[in-house]
Amino acid sequence: MSGIYIHIPFCKKACHYCDFHFSTSLKYADEMVDAICREINMKKDRISGQVGSIYFGGGTPSILSQAALQKIFDAINHTFSVDANAEITIETNPDDLTAQKLKELKQLPVNRFSVGIQSFYDEDLIWMNRAHQAQEAEDCIRRSQDAGFENLTLDLIYGYPLLTDQKWLNNIQKAIELEVPHISAYALTVEPRTALANAIKSKKQTPVSDNQSAAQFVILMDKLINAGFEHYEISNFARPNHYAVHNTNYWKGVDYIGIGPSAHGFNGQNRYMNPANNALYIETLGHNKLPEIVEELNLNDRFNEYIMTSLRTMWGTDLQKINTDFGKDFLAETKHNLKNFEDKDWLVIDGDKICLSQNGKLFADHIASELFIVGDE
C-alpha cells in the first residue's frame, strides 16, 4: 500500500544542526494548511489503492492546532481510501506533548509518535538549541504512554563534542528503561548553512569527530541488540514486529506522495520535489498549479537507489530482484563489484541475499557507492 508524507514547515526554534526546511513564524500557518489540503486534492490520481501509512514530518507538526491537523485529515479521507490499520505518525517535540495536547491528539487518527528527544542531558539540549529540557523528555514519554499512545519512537543524536561515551550509554539506557518499542539514532552531521557549520568555521565550536561517531555507533549497536532490539536499518532499532511501516516502505521502494513545501514523492519511476519555499508553495497552489519539479530517473538511477536503500536494511539486497527488475547485465556487474569485498568482513552473502555485517555498517555509504553503476544507461 502507498504512503503519504506531509511536511509541516514550522518550528518554535531553529536547532543549531538542522538543515530541514522550516520557519519559526506561524504567521501564514492557516494559508499553509489550506495549500496542503489543495495539494492533497490535486494529487488524487497519484494513489490508486489504499493508503497504508501517513507520516507528518517537518519542522514540528505537533505545533499545529487540533483543528488544523483535523482539516488535513479531512482532506486526506475525502481524497483517498485509508486502510483501517494504517500507521499514522506525527513528529513531536517533548515540550509540545502536554496533557492538553495529548487530549487533542487523542481525537485525531494519529496512532504513532516520533519524539525528538535527542538527549537526556540539559547541557546537550542547550548546545543544540532545543526548545525542551531533559526532564520534559522523560515526562512526555510517560505521559504519552499513560494517555494510551504506546507506539512511540525516540530520536537520539550521537557524535557531538559534548557527548562522552558514558553519557551516550546513559542516554541509550534511559530510552530502554522508558520501554518504547522503537529507537532512531543519528550521527550528528554538519550541514552547510547551519548555525553549527558557521560556529565550527569560525572556531567557536569543536569540529565533529568521525572516530567518535564510529565508536558511539558501535556502542549503540551493542547496547540495543543486547537489550532485544533488532537493528533493521542503519539508524533504526525496533522490538520485534515494531518496525516503522512508513519508513520501511521508503527503503523497500514502495510508492508514496509528498505533500507540503520541500516534500518529495516517488512513484517507482520518477521523483517529485516541491520547492523549499513557503511563499512560493502557497502562491503556486493558490493558482491551482502543482509546485513540484519532476526528476526523471533512468535505469541506472533506479538501480543505484535500490542498492543504497536495500543495503541499509536487515533484509539486504536481493540479487534475484536485480536480475528480474534490472536485467542480467546489472546482475553480472553487481557480482563483479562484490569481489572488492571478498577479503573484508563487511558483507554477509547468503545465496542471493547480501547484507552488511556489523563491521560493514560502519562503511555503508562507501560499500553502496562501490556497487553503484555509473555512466550511460
KETOR-191574 format. One record per residue (C-alpha): x, y, z. Coordinates in steps of 0.1 Angstrom, whole numbers, plus 5000, padded with zeros to 4 digits. Layout:
N
R     c1     c2     c3
R      X      Y      Z
...
END
This chain:
377
R     c1     c2     c3
R   5000   5000   5000
R   5011   5035   4992
R   5022   5061   5017
R   5017   5099   5022
R   5043   5122   5036
R   5032   5156   5048
R   5058   5183   5056
R   5048   5208   5082
R   5073   5236   5079
R   5071   5253   5113
R   5092   5251   5145
R   5094   5270   5177
R   5132   5273   5175
R   5160   5266   5150
R   5182   5238   5162
R   5218   5246   5155
R   5224   5215   5135
R   5192   5214   5115
R   5190   5220   5077
R   5154   5208   5072
R   5130   5234   5057
R   5110   5253   5083
R   5100   5287   5096
R   5098   5299   5132
R   5069   5321   5123
R   5033   5308   5123
R   5020   5339   5106
R   5009   5320   5075
R   5000   5287   5091
R   4964   5289   5080
R   4973   5296   5044
R   4998   5267   5046
R   4972   5243   5058
R   4948   5254   5030
R   4976   5249   5004
R   4984   5215   5018
R   4948   5204   5015
R   4946   5218   4980
R   4977   5198   4970
R   4962   5166   4985
R   4931   5171   4963
R   4952   5178   4932
R   4971   5145   4937
R   4940   5124   4940
R   4951   5103   4910
R   4985   5095   4924
R   4973   5067   4946
R   4950   5041   4931
R   4948   5016   4960
R   4946   5021   4997
R   4969   5043   5018
R   4989   5022   5043
R   5008   5049   5061
R   5007   5086   5067
R   5036   5105   5081
R   5036   5141   5094
R   5072   5154   5094
R   5088   5187   5095
R   5095   5210   5111
R   5074   5202   5141
R   5039   5190   5130
R   5027   5189   5166
R   5030   5227   5167
R   4997   5229   5146
R   4964   5231   5164
R   4940   5202   5166
R   4917   5220   5141
R   4944   5224   5116
R   4955   5188   5118
R   4919   5177   5115
R   4914   5198   5084
R   4944   5179   5068
R   4929   5145   5078
R   4896   5155   5064
R   4912   5163   5031
R   4931   5130   5031
R   4900   5110   5039
R   4879   5128   5013
R   4905   5122   4986
R   4920   5087   4994
R   4910   5054   5008
R   4929   5049   5040
R   4934   5014   5054
R   4918   5009   5088
R   4951   4997   5102
R   4972   5024   5086
R   5002   5036   5106
R   4997   5073   5111
R   5028   5090   5126
R   5033   5126   5138
R   5067   5140   5147
R   5066   5158   5180
R   5088   5176   5204
R   5087   5169   5242
R   5076   5204   5251
R   5045   5201   5228
R   5032   5169   5245
R   5013   5185   5273
R   4983   5168   5289
R   4961   5191   5269
R   4979   5184   5236
R   4977   5147   5242
R   4939   5150   5248
R   4936   5168   5215
R   4958   5143   5196
R   4936   5115   5210
R   4907   5130   5190
R   4927   5125   5158
R   4935   5094   5138
R   4972   5096   5149
R   4984   5063   5164
R   5022   5068   5165
R   5045   5095   5178
R   5081   5102   5167
R   5095   5122   5196
R   5126   5143   5191
R   5144   5136   5224
R   5180   5139   5211
R   5195   5138   5246
R   5185   5134   5282
R   5211   5160   5293
R   5202   5197   5297
R   5236   5209   5287
R   5234   5190   5254
R   5200   5203   5247
R   5211   5238   5253
R   5241   5233   5230
R   5218   5220   5203
R   5194   5250   5209
R   5165   5226   5215
R   5132   5240   5229
R   5127   5214   5257
R   5145   5203   5289
R   5158   5169   5298
R   5131   5163   5324
R   5104   5172   5299
R   5118   5145   5276
R   5113   5118   5301
R   5080   5131   5314
R   5064   5134   5279
R   5071   5098   5271
R   5054   5085   5303
R   5026   5110   5299
R   5020   5097   5263
R   5020   5061   5274
R   4996   5069   5302
R   4973   5085   5276
R   4973   5053   5256
R   5000   5062   5230
R   5023   5031   5233
R   5035   5030   5197
R   5064   5055   5202
R   5098   5061   5186
R   5125   5083   5201
R   5152   5102   5182
R   5186   5103   5197
R   5218   5120   5184
R   5254   5109   5189
R   5288   5120   5178
R   5288   5156   5191
R   5316   5171   5212
R   5297   5172   5245
R   5287   5136   5244
R   5311   5113   5263
R   5308   5076   5258
R   5293   5073   5293
R   5267   5099   5287
R   5258   5081   5254
R   5254   5048   5273
R   5232   5066   5298
R   5210   5081   5270
R   5206   5047   5254
R   5198   5031   5288
R   5172   5057   5296
R   5155   5051   5263
R   5154   5014   5270
R   5140   5019   5305
R   5112   5041   5290
R   5100   5009   5273
R   5095   5024   5239
R   5093   4998   5210
R   5114   5018   5185
R   5145   5040   5187
R   5161   5060   5159
R   5197   5073   5164
R   5217   5095   5141
R   5253   5106   5140
R   5255   5144   5141
R   5264   5157   5106
R   5275   5192   5100
R   5253   5206   5072
R   5262   5237   5052
R   5243   5269   5060
R   5235   5258   5096
R   5245   5277   5128
R   5267   5247   5138
R   5286   5249   5105
R   5292   5286   5109
R   5303   5281   5145
R   5328   5254   5135
R   5341   5275   5106
R   5347   5305   5129
R   5363   5282   5155
R   5337   5289   5181
R   5328   5251   5182
R   5348   5220   5182
R   5346   5200   5149
R   5328   5168   5149
R   5350   5137   5151
R   5343   5108   5127
R   5362   5085   5151
R   5339   5095   5180
R   5308   5089   5158
R   5320   5055   5147
R   5328   5044   5183
R   5295   5056   5196
R   5277   5038   5167
R   5293   5006   5179
R   5282   5013   5214
R   5247   5019   5202
R   5245   4986   5182
R   5259   4965   5211
R   5237   4981   5237
R   5204   4979   5218
R   5209   4944   5203
R   5217   4931   5237
R   5185   4947   5250
R   5165   4927   5225
R   5161   4953   5197
R   5165   4944   5161
R   5189   4966   5140
R   5166   4966   5110
R   5181   4997   5093
R   5213   5016   5098
R   5197   5043   5120
R   5167   5023   5133
R   5162   4997   5160
R   5129   4981   5169
R   5114   4955   5192
R   5103   4925   5170
R   5074   4935   5147
R   5076   4972   5156
R   5093   4984   5125
R   5082   5018   5112
R   5058   5009   5084
R   5062   5043   5066
R   5100   5044   5066
R   5104   5007   5058
R   5083   5013   5027
R   5108   5040   5017
R   5136   5016   5019
R   5117   4989   5000
R   5108   5013   4972
R   5070   5015   4978
R   5053   5044   4961
R   5045   5075   4982
R   5034   5110   4976
R   5049   5141   4992
R   5028   5170   5003
R   5040   5203   5016
R   5070   5226   5009
R   5103   5207   5004
R   5084   5173   5004
R   5095   5146   4979
R   5074   5118   4963
R   5083   5087   4944
R   5062   5065   4920
R   5087   5038   4913
R   5100   5056   4882
R   5104   5093   4890
R   5108   5115   4920
R   5087   5146   4926
R   5101   5175   4946
R   5083   5206   4960
R   5102   5238   4964
R   5116   5246   4999
R   5099   5280   4999
R   5067   5286   5018
R   5056   5317   4999
R   5062   5301   4965
R   5044   5269   4976
R   5013   5287   4988
R   5012   5311   4958
R   5016   5283   4932
R   4988   5262   4947
R   4967   5293   4950
R   4967   5294   4912
R   4957   5257   4912
R   4991   5246   4899
R   5013   5219   4915
R   5047   5234   4925
R   5066   5202   4920
R   5097   5195   4899
R   5099   5161   4883
R   5133   5142   4884
R   5132   5115   4858
R   5152   5085   4870
R   5168   5063   4844
R   5175   5026   4849
R   5209   5033   4865
R   5194   5058   4889
R   5167   5034   4900
R   5193   5006   4904
R   5216   5028   4925
R   5186   5039   4946
R   5177   5002   4952
R   5213   4994   4962
R   5215   5024   4986
R   5182   5018   5003
R   5181   4980   5005
R   5217   4976   5017
R   5209   4997   5047
R   5183   4972   5060
R   5184   4938   5076
R   5166   4924   5046
R   5195   4933   5024
R   5200   4934   4987
R   5184   4907   4966
R   5204   4895   4936
R   5174   4878   4921
R   5154   4911   4923
R   5183   4928   4905
R   5181   4902   4877
R   5143   4905   4875
R   5139   4943   4877
R   5171   4955   4861
R   5184   4927   4839
R   5213   4902   4836
R   5239   4929   4828
R   5232   4947   4861
R   5234   4913   4879
R   5268   4905   4863
R   5282   4939   4872
R   5270   4936   4908
R   5286   4902   4912
R   5318   4916   4897
R   5318   4946   4921
R   5312   4923   4951
R   5347   4909   4945
R   5360   4941   4960
R   5348   4929   4994
R   5358   4893   4993
R   5387   4898   5018
R   5368   4922   5040
R   5344   4913   5068
R   5319   4939   5056
R   5293   4918   5039
R   5273   4887   5047
R   5264   4869   5015
R   5238   4841   5018
R   5227   4828   4984
R   5211   4857   4966
R   5209   4879   4997
R   5236   4905   5005
R   5236   4921   5039
R   5260   4944   5058
R   5280   4928   5086
R   5283   4947   5119
R   5317   4960   5107
R   5302   4968   5073
R   5276   4990   5088
R   5303   5015   5097
R   5310   5018   5059
R   5275   5015   5045
R   5277   5045   5022
R   5311   5036   5008
R   5300   5000   5002
R   5269   5011   4984
R   5289   5036   4962
R   5312   5007   4952
R   5282   4988   4940
R   5267   5017   4920
R   5266   5015   4883
R   5277   5048   4867
R   5278   5060   4831
R   5252   5059   4804
R   5222   5038   4808
END
